[in-house]
């Protein structure tokens, strides 16, 4: 049986976030540790000369797939493991080849887009960023930089580029991994799937943004109270970092529910189970 698109009501978007919260609540430390491990690897790879930035950007779809595989396992009572990051490499060679083509093209498109945006910005952006080169930067320097029209324009263009490129890739790697589609077919199916579920997708993003803003306000209040009570700067920083990690992990933990509701997978697809002995559970 081939892969089929499902009919998804717009209200499902809020449910995806709720399901992600429930899954995250089962293994919060594991989910956050997975993101930390990826970020560490991303930073190390990105520091490599010549191809480091491209390889790092190419790995971004692998993070989404890792969280999908992790959530799938959590729902079956298994732990989140760092080895979920290797999900792409634990597939048959033809599947792996299509997956790597997707990852490589994603990184190349982003890198080319960033280069064009930076070239268009030119000297104006470099001049706007000058306050950041001061040995001792102040809050006023940061405010000057991030309110400069050139910086605002550059950030908006960068975010728009990432959003546009991400759309066809959103489900593509999962469609290769579980749906056994080719790279081009997966890109088309992903784009079609997002279009068909656009109402639910937008509601999911709006719901997540609302939860993120509420969390930021709550963390800000807690930080202010702690600063007034005990002046615990490191503790405030730790709480803020944990909250940021939690929100990032929650976003990715929700992706499996979005994918599973959008597509009806073939009944004979193999389970994406990472070997239990690969790494210790978290």
C-alpha positions, -999 to 999 in steps of 0.1 A, spaced: 0 0 0 13 34 -9 16 65 13 -17 85 15 -25 120 28 -50 123 56 -77 150 61 -66 171 91 -89 197 107 -74 230 117 -81 223 154 -56 195 152 -27 220 154 -34 227 191 -36 190 197 -2 184 182 13 208 208 -6 191 236 6 157 225 41 170 223 38 183 259 26 150 271 54 131 254 80 156 266 66 152 302 74 115 301 111 121 293 120 158 298 157 152 306 162 128 277 146 152 253 167 181 265 199 160 265 192 151 229 191 187 219 223 195 239 241 166 222 230 178 188 240 214 195 275 203 207 280 182 175 266 211 154 291 235 170 321 211 165 312 204 129 305 240 121 340 249 134 356 228 106 373 247 78 359 249 43 329 226 46 321 229 83 292 254 79 276 234 51 278 202 70 264 218 101 234 232 82 229 199 64 225 182 97 194 203 107 169 179 91 186 150 110 176 167 143 139 167 134 141 130 124 159 122 156 131 138 177 105 120 156 122 86 162 126 95 199 89 104 203 79 73 185 99 52 209 87 72 240 51 64 230 61 27 230 76 30 265 113 32 254 137 59 265 151 88 246 187 80 235 215 101 221 218 74 193 185 87 179 207 113 163 221 85 141 187 75 127 196 84 92 227 61 93 207 31 106 187 26 74 193 6 42 217 21 18 191 33 -8 171 50 19 202 65 34 213 78 0 181 97 -5 182 110 30 217 123 26 208 140 -7 180 158 11 203 169 39 231 180 15 207 200 -6 191 217 24 225 228 37 236 240 3 204 260 -3 207 277 31 244 284 26 238 299 -8 209 320 5 229 333 34 257 343 10 233 362 -12 218 380 18 252 389 32 264 401 -2 233 423 -6 238 438 29 273 449 21 291 476 40 259 489 56 255 458 77 292 457 87 290 493 99 258 485 119 276 457 137 306 478 147 294 484 183 297 446 189 335 448 183 340 470 214 360 453 242 333 462 267 298 463 252 269 479 270 232 474 269 230 506 248 254 491 223 233 460 219 201 481 216 218 502 189 228 471 169 195 452 170 174 483 162 195 494 133 175 492 101 202 472 83 203 446 111 165 443 113 163 439 75 190 413 75 174 393 103 140 395 86 155 383 53 173 355 70 142 342 88 121 345 56 148 325 37 149 298 64 111 295 65 107 293 27 134 266 23 121 247 53 86 242 39 94 215 13 118 198 37 95 198 67 84 162 64 107 152 36 133 133 56 107 114 76 90 105 43 122 90 30 129 73 64 94 58 70 76 62 37 105 49 16 101 77 -9 129 91 -31 143 126 -24 124 145 -50 91 127 -43 95 133 -6 100 171 -12 68 172 -33 49 151 -7 61 173 21 50 205 3 17 190 -5 12 177 30 19 211 45 -5 227 21 -33 203 28 -28 208 66 -20 245 65 -48 254 89 -36 230 116 1 239 108 -6 276 114 -25 269 145 3 248 158 29 276 152 6 302 168 0 280 198 37 273 202 45 310 199 19 318 225 33 292 249 68 304 243 58 340 251 40 329 282 70 309 293 93 339 287 71 361 308 70 336 336 108 331 335 113 368 335 91 372 366 109 344 384 143 359 374 133 393 388 121 378 420 152 358 425 174 388 417 156 409 443 156 381 469 190 366 466 207 381 436 214 347 422 227 355 387 240 320 379 207 304 391 187 328 369 208 319 339 204 282 346 166 285 348 165 305 316 187 280 298 167 251 309 135 268 298 150 275 264 161 239 260 127 227 271 108 248 245 132 237 217 128 201 227 90 205 229 88 219 194 107 190 180 89 164 201 56 176 185 68 169 150 60 132 151 23 138 158 22 163 129 38 138 106 17 108 117 -16 128 113 -7 141 79 4 109 62 -9 73 63 22 52 61 25 19 43 15 -10 67 47 -29 59 71 -1 69 98 -12 93 99 2 128 124 29 134 139 15 166 174 25 177 193 -4 193 188 -4 230 225 -11 238 238 18 217 238 44 245 226 46 281 190 58 285 183 94 296 
